[in-house]
Amino acid sequence: MAEPQDTPSFQRAKGGQVREALDRLEGLVVDGLKHGFFDYSIACEVANGGKRQLVIRAGKSHKFTIPENEVPR
């Protein structure tokens, strides 16, 4: 069954590095809200072969390498 077209592509990500990065980000935000304050940063750059290097800095860094074919369109 096809996903509705109005569903954001990031919500349709079922697996892979995109889903893992989004899950990690959600967990960090929820933890920060519970704690009461937080300061995070997110950076992304294109590496060899069109891969995206996504880094979430939240006390410690979480790095994700996202293949070009996993980038939501």
N, C-alpha and C positions, 0 to 999 in steps of 0.2 A: 504494500500500500504506500502510495507516495505521500510525502510530507506536504502540508499546506504551504503555499508559496509565501505567506506572510510570517512564517516561522523564521526567526533569524538564523543564518547559517551556522553561527557558533553553537546554537542549541541543537542543531542536527548532528554535530560532531559526535560520533558514537565511540570512537576509540582513538588510539594514537597519541602523539605528543600534544596536539591541540587540546584534546579532552583532558589529558593529564595536567597541562598548564592551567586550564580553566578551573579544574577541580582544586588545584593547589591554591590558586588565587582566591577562590571562594572560601576555602578553609582559613586562609590568612586573614581575610577581611572579617569573617565571623569571629575568629579568635581576637582580633584587634577590637572589635565592637564589645566583646565580653570584657576585655581588659579595660576599656574606656578610652584609650588613645593609641595611635600608631602612626608611623610614617613609613610608607613603602614607595619604591620607585620601580618602574618597568621600562626596559629598553629593548629594542629589537634592531637587528641589522641583517642584511642579506649577505650570506657567505657563499662559498663555492657551490656550484650547481643549483643556485636558486634557493638553497636551504635558508631558513630563517633561524637566527640565533636569538632566542628570547631569554632575557634575564630578569628575574624578579628579585629585587633586593629588599629583604625584610628581616633585618638583623643578620641573617646569613643569606647568601645568594643561592637561588634555584635557577639552573640553566636548562633550557629545553632546545633541542635541535629539531626543527619542524621541516620535513621534506616539502618541496614545492607542491607536490600532488596532494598534500594534506591541508594546504592553505584554503580555507573556505572561500568560495567564489560568490 
